């Protein structure tokens, strides 16, 4: 398998696809393409990216091609068994799917106001009301999930699952933009940040030489 991702410093959807590939336990070749650099317009129409119109992540499994992080996660869960990604309990699995779907389609205020940048921490950043409301909704979801289904371990549904994969970039945003979190949420953020795959992602992002000014200047007020 071959997984094509964007810059680890900035690409939240790439993080989700990459974590899903890691969670599958399958071996894969990782290819990073620098987004929006001088070569991007020509690179995104090359044969390995054209099926997704240049969007990342995109997974190639021999001749099978899958793009969009949710589709990649579902494809991989079909290959290795859904219990590797989703809770076994029906009620927990239903909530996990709902959390992932809401993340996949929503929280645009938080995304716009606080783009992912794992190499930065912005002090005194002014969070927009729309982004703050999104964060409150996310914390409500985390609180309910942890209360109902998270007692067997430190992750949203106890053990590491699709829900943690989909909310991992939110964890990075809470760190980057200095959100003040309630205790249970801060504990979850700390747990996620200590996960070996998150540590690896951060280390490799720190070694990237590509800069996207838009994401570097967002904290300037």
Kinemage of the C-alpha trace (Angstrom):
@kinemage 1
@onewidth
@group {chain A} dominant
@subgroup {mainchain}
@vectorlist {calphas} color= white
{ca unk a 1} P 0.000 0.000 0.000
{ca unk a 2} L 1.034 3.591 -0.625
{ca unk a 3} L -0.348 6.536 1.361
{ca unk a 4} L 0.166 10.046 -0.023
{ca unk a 5} L -0.125 12.820 2.544
{ca unk a 6} L 0.513 16.544 2.768
{ca unk a 7} L 2.816 18.498 5.060
{ca unk a 8} L 2.719 17.033 8.557
{ca unk a 9} L 2.974 20.498 10.047
{ca unk a 10} L -0.346 21.628 8.571
{ca unk a 11} L -2.422 18.840 7.012
{ca unk a 12} L -5.087 17.723 9.470
{ca unk a 13} L -6.824 15.339 7.070
{ca unk a 14} L -3.474 13.746 6.269
{ca unk a 15} L -2.985 13.119 9.982
{ca unk a 16} L -6.284 11.264 10.100
{ca unk a 17} L -5.448 9.108 7.093
{ca unk a 18} L -1.960 8.382 8.425
{ca unk a 19} L -3.230 7.439 11.889
{ca unk a 20} L -5.808 5.159 10.269
{ca unk a 21} L -3.064 3.448 8.285
{ca unk a 22} L -0.984 3.035 11.440
{ca unk a 23} L -3.983 1.663 13.333
{ca unk a 24} L -4.604 -0.920 10.605
{ca unk a 25} L -1.306 -2.619 11.412
{ca unk a 26} L -0.631 -3.044 7.688
{ca unk a 27} L 2.654 -1.986 6.137
{ca unk a 28} L 2.477 0.996 3.814
{ca unk a 29} L 4.777 3.305 1.934
{ca unk a 30} L 4.415 6.926 3.010
{ca unk a 31} L 4.861 9.718 0.484
{ca unk a 32} L 4.678 13.366 1.560
{ca unk a 33} L 3.871 16.014 -1.032
{ca unk a 34} L 4.482 19.655 -0.055
{ca unk a 35} L 1.174 21.460 -0.417
{ca unk a 36} L 0.883 24.804 -2.223
{ca unk a 37} L 4.550 25.171 -3.116
{ca unk a 38} L 5.728 26.368 -6.532
{ca unk a 39} L 5.290 22.901 -8.033
{ca unk a 40} L 1.867 22.201 -6.527
{ca unk a 41} L -0.277 23.024 -9.569
{ca unk a 42} L 1.596 20.508 -11.704
{ca unk a 43} L 2.105 17.959 -8.907
{ca unk a 44} L -1.582 17.662 -8.045
{ca unk a 45} L -2.494 16.523 -11.568
{ca unk a 46} L 0.062 13.724 -11.704
{ca unk a 47} L -1.312 10.214 -12.051
{ca unk a 48} L -1.086 9.265 -8.376
{ca unk a 49} L -3.068 12.321 -7.218
{ca unk a 50} L -5.469 12.898 -10.097
{ca unk a 51} L -8.151 10.453 -8.839
{ca unk a 52} L -8.740 12.758 -5.842
{ca unk a 53} L -8.300 15.981 -7.838
{ca unk a 54} L -5.134 16.615 -5.873
{ca unk a 55} L -6.642 16.182 -2.423
{ca unk a 56} L -4.734 14.336 0.296
{ca unk a 57} L -4.676 11.842 1.862
{ca unk a 58} L -5.022 9.307 -0.924
{ca unk a 59} L -4.369 5.580 -0.495
{ca unk a 60} L -3.263 3.194 -3.221
{ca unk a 61} L -3.624 -0.534 -2.553
{ca unk a 62} L -2.288 -2.142 -5.724
{ca unk a 63} L -4.792 -0.885 -8.312
{ca unk a 64} L -7.387 0.169 -5.724
{ca unk a 65} L -7.429 3.877 -4.970
{ca unk a 66} L -9.222 5.428 -1.998
{ca unk a 67} L -9.271 9.082 -1.040
{ca unk a 68} L -10.865 11.061 1.795
{ca unk a 69} L -9.790 10.133 5.300
{ca unk a 70} L -13.161 8.625 6.258
{ca unk a 71} L -13.173 6.409 3.175
{ca unk a 72} L -9.578 5.362 3.882
{ca unk a 73} L -10.421 4.440 7.473
{ca unk a 74} L -13.471 2.448 6.385
{ca unk a 75} L -11.513 0.684 3.627
{ca unk a 76} L -8.809 -0.313 6.076
{ca unk a 77} L -11.325 -1.454 8.667
{ca unk a 78} L -12.876 -3.738 6.050
{ca unk a 79} L -9.419 -5.217 5.383
{ca unk a 80} L -8.343 -5.864 8.956
{ca unk a 81} L -11.608 -6.119 10.907
{ca unk a 82} L -13.896 -3.386 12.101
{ca unk a 83} L -13.201 -4.065 15.777
{ca unk a 84} L -9.720 -2.601 15.303
{ca unk a 85} L -11.307 0.792 14.618
{ca unk a 86} L -14.794 0.781 16.143
{ca unk a 87} L -16.131 -0.131 19.595
{ca unk a 88} L -17.783 -3.556 19.799
{ca unk a 89} L -20.784 -2.339 21.813
{ca unk a 90} L -23.643 -1.237 19.535
{ca unk a 91} L -24.417 1.956 21.451
{ca unk a 92} L -20.764 2.933 21.700
{ca unk a 93} L -20.149 2.166 18.037
{ca unk a 94} L -23.169 4.246 17.029
{ca unk a 95} L -21.905 7.202 19.028
{ca unk a 96} L -18.375 6.789 17.681
{ca unk a 97} L -19.677 6.896 14.119
{ca unk a 98} L -21.727 9.994 14.936
{ca unk a 99} L -18.703 11.751 16.447
{ca unk a 100} L -16.611 10.989 13.385
{ca unk a 101} L -19.355 12.088 10.987
{ca unk a 102} L -19.847 15.378 12.842
{ca unk a 103} L -16.095 15.990 12.780
{ca unk a 104} L -15.942 15.122 9.102
{ca unk a 105} L -18.628 17.617 8.104
{ca unk a 106} L -18.629 20.271 10.813
{ca unk a 107} L -16.705 22.616 13.097
{ca unk a 108} L -15.842 24.949 10.247
{ca unk a 109} L -15.461 27.934 12.550
{ca unk a 110} L -12.721 26.228 14.533
{ca unk a 111} L -11.024 25.021 11.365
{ca unk a 112} L -11.008 28.492 9.800
{ca unk a 113} L -9.995 30.409 12.896
{ca unk a 114} L -7.450 27.874 14.159
{ca unk a 115} L -5.806 26.036 11.246
{ca unk a 116} L -3.554 23.153 12.196
{ca unk a 117} L 0.093 23.989 12.778
{ca unk a 118} L 1.841 21.495 15.024
{ca unk a 119} L 5.113 23.457 15.020
{ca unk a 120} L 3.606 26.540 16.673
{ca unk a 121} L 2.122 27.667 19.950
{ca unk a 122} L 0.398 31.037 19.734
{ca unk a 123} L 0.289 32.977 23.005
{ca unk a 124} L -2.683 35.243 23.573
{ca unk a 125} L -4.491 34.147 20.420
{ca unk a 126} L -7.975 35.618 20.120
{ca unk a 127} L -10.435 32.777 19.550
{ca unk a 128} L -13.465 33.773 17.486
{ca unk a 129} L -16.941 33.251 18.935
{ca unk a 130} L -17.693 30.708 16.214
{ca unk a 131} L -14.546 28.735 17.003
{ca unk a 132} L -15.271 28.930 20.727
{ca unk a 133} L -18.762 27.538 20.175
{ca unk a 134} L -17.300 24.677 18.150
{ca unk a 135} L -14.840 23.948 20.950
{ca unk a 136} L -17.644 23.903 23.510
{ca unk a 137} L -19.573 21.421 21.379
{ca unk a 138} L -16.483 19.200 21.069
{ca unk a 139} L -15.911 19.273 24.824
{ca unk a 140} L -19.545 18.294 25.375
{ca unk a 141} L -19.105 15.333 23.040
{ca unk a 142} L -15.894 14.295 24.751
{ca unk a 143} L -17.501 14.563 28.191
{ca unk a 144} L -20.477 12.413 27.232
{ca unk a 145} L -18.316 9.843 25.485
{ca unk a 146} L -15.834 9.542 28.332
{ca unk a 147} L -18.646 9.305 30.885
{ca unk a 148} L -20.650 6.671 29.035
{ca unk a 149} L -18.042 4.584 27.268
{ca unk a 150} L -14.541 5.619 28.311
{ca unk a 151} L -14.084 3.990 31.687
{ca unk a 152} L -11.945 1.113 30.427
{ca unk a 153} L -9.054 3.349 29.355
{ca unk a 154} L -7.815 6.897 28.729
{ca unk a 155} L -9.155 7.383 25.197
{ca unk a 156} L -12.617 8.570 24.140
{ca unk a 157} L -14.046 5.043 24.092
{ca unk a 158} L -11.481 3.559 26.454
{ca unk a 159} L -9.122 2.096 23.862
{ca unk a 160} L -7.712 3.968 20.874
{ca unk a 161} L -10.293 4.028 18.070
{ca unk a 162} L -11.555 5.819 14.980
{ca unk a 163} L -12.933 8.598 17.191
{ca unk a 164} L -9.468 9.394 18.538
{ca unk a 165} L -8.108 9.361 14.997
{ca unk a 166} L -10.691 11.874 13.831
{ca unk a 167} L -10.291 14.204 16.807
{ca unk a 168} L -6.474 14.040 16.895
{ca unk a 169} L -6.084 17.262 14.839
{ca unk a 170} L -8.469 18.994 17.249
{ca unk a 171} L -6.149 17.965 20.067
{ca unk a 172} L -3.284 19.657 18.218
{ca unk a 173} L -5.322 22.822 17.750
{ca unk a 174} L -6.174 23.006 21.441
{ca unk a 175} L -2.423 22.842 22.153
{ca unk a 176} L -1.341 25.226 19.385
{ca unk a 177} L -3.830 27.960 20.281
{ca unk a 178} L -3.642 27.625 24.052
{ca unk a 179} L -7.224 26.618 24.813
{ca unk a 180} L -8.034 26.459 28.509
{ca unk a 181} L -9.676 23.077 29.017
{ca unk a 182} L -11.528 21.367 31.876
{ca unk a 183} L -9.576 18.698 33.699
{ca unk a 184} L -11.023 15.653 31.962
{ca unk a 185} L -10.362 17.190 28.524
{ca unk a 186} L -6.824 18.257 29.414
{ca unk a 187} L -6.121 14.707 30.605
{ca unk a 188} L -7.375 13.359 27.299
{ca unk a 189} L -5.282 15.878 25.342
{ca unk a 190} L -2.208 14.901 27.372
{ca unk a 191} L -2.886 11.221 26.696
{ca unk a 192} L -3.202 11.828 22.970
{ca unk a 193} L -0.073 13.961 22.833
{ca unk a 194} L 1.889 11.178 24.529
{ca unk a 195} L 0.709 8.521 22.062
{ca unk a 196} L 3.714 7.134 20.169
{ca unk a 197} L 2.208 7.907 16.756
{ca unk a 198} L 1.446 11.498 17.722
{ca unk a 199} L 4.994 11.890 19.026
{ca unk a 200} L 6.311 10.498 15.743
{ca unk a 201} L 4.108 12.840 13.690
{ca unk a 202} L 5.317 15.886 15.657
{ca unk a 203} L 8.958 14.859 15.365
{ca unk a 204} L 8.709 14.390 11.619
{ca unk a 205} L 6.766 17.641 11.201
{ca unk a 206} L 9.549 19.492 13.013
{ca unk a 207} L 12.022 18.238 10.414
{ca unk a 208} L 10.041 19.488 7.414
{ca unk a 209} L 11.547 22.459 5.633
{ca unk a 210} L 8.384 23.593 3.831
{ca unk a 211} L 6.638 26.735 5.033
{ca unk a 212} L 3.106 27.891 4.226
{ca unk a 213} L 2.975 31.542 5.265
{ca unk a 214} L -0.805 31.585 5.683
{ca unk a 215} L -0.592 29.042 8.507
{ca unk a 216} L 2.421 30.695 10.090
{ca unk a 217} L 0.911 34.181 10.247
{ca unk a 218} L -2.503 33.230 11.633
{ca unk a 219} L -1.420 33.987 15.189
{ca unk a 220} L -0.368 37.544 14.446
{ca unk a 221} L -2.891 39.954 16.002
